[in-house]
Amino acid sequence: MESEFWLERWNENQIGFHQTDIHPMLVKHWSALTQPRNNVLVPLCGKSRDMHWLQHQGLEVVGSELSEIAMSDFIEDCEASFTSRTVAGLTSHKAVGYHLIVGDFFALNKSQIGAVDCVYDRAALVALPTEMRDQYVEKLQNLLEPKTEILLITFAYDQSKRDGPPFSIDQQEVERLYASWCEIQVLETVATDEFGDDNGTTESCYRLIVG
Ligand SMILES: C[S@@+](CC[C@H](N)C(=O)[O-])C[C@H]1O[C@@H](n2cnc3c(N)ncnc32)[C@H](O)[C@@H]1O
């Protein structure tokens, strides 16, 4: 999915992926991550309210998002007071507990986001078609140090019956993308009627540990 696709979704407020509740798998499984952590990278973050929950756990949330609309909405929903700065086309909105970066995740480098202690991926990997998933994982691999943990939430369903996004990411695909550089632990898989069809959809939560 190219940038224009997502910017248009935000412009037209077609954001069915946005959830008003905190994701139950985040609340249930966040404690499965064991490494010490002060911050969390949330790639392709949208205006996810899960970021509030993470910030309330005492973490600095480093969010990466293409859409300024998403970021403005999120900031409006925050009690924190933000300062904004644009350098070389990349806008950073900072407040206590938040560093929100508006721009292309694929163009980010380590110096722009700083050291990352852990990652929360809900609806980021599943938002991307195969080729972009490979690029996304390569980018994460460049940004993350050994022992960094990732909490990953995915959907799996019969892709022949429905187009993405969200795309179907089964365990085999998670292994294809991460097994060469991460240890993979399945924390939970549940049946879900997220798409309101009878497509045998499941939602899974993984703990990935960079090797
Ligand atoms: C399916 S939504 C998920 C948003 C969020 N993770 C959530 O759970 O609500 C995917 C988000 O990724 C953003 N996005 C897509 N491509 C991106 C990119 N290259 N860099 C940064 N953000 C991107 C889109 O604008 C969109 O908000």
The ligand as an ORCA input file, in Angstrom:
! r2SCAN-3c Opt
* xyz 0 1
  C      -4.010     -0.270      9.412
  S      -3.513      1.294     10.036
  C      -3.069      0.857     11.706
  C      -2.863      2.023     12.608
  C      -2.568      1.638     14.072
  N      -1.445      0.757     14.195
  C      -3.785      1.073     14.755
  O      -3.690     -0.009     15.344
  O      -4.841      1.738     14.722
  C      -1.953      1.521      9.248
  C      -1.375      2.885      9.475
  O      -0.082      2.956      8.926
  C       0.119      4.224      8.356
  N       1.187      4.045      7.357
  C       1.098      3.371      6.205
  N       2.262      3.378      5.552
  C       3.133      4.077      6.345
  C       4.496      4.440      6.227
  N       5.201      4.111      5.152
  N       5.070      5.167      7.219
  C       4.336      5.526      8.322
  N       3.036      5.212      8.474
  C       2.437      4.500      7.509
  C      -1.237      4.584      7.778
  O      -1.405      5.967      7.582
  C      -2.163      4.012      8.832
  O      -2.470      4.981      9.813
*
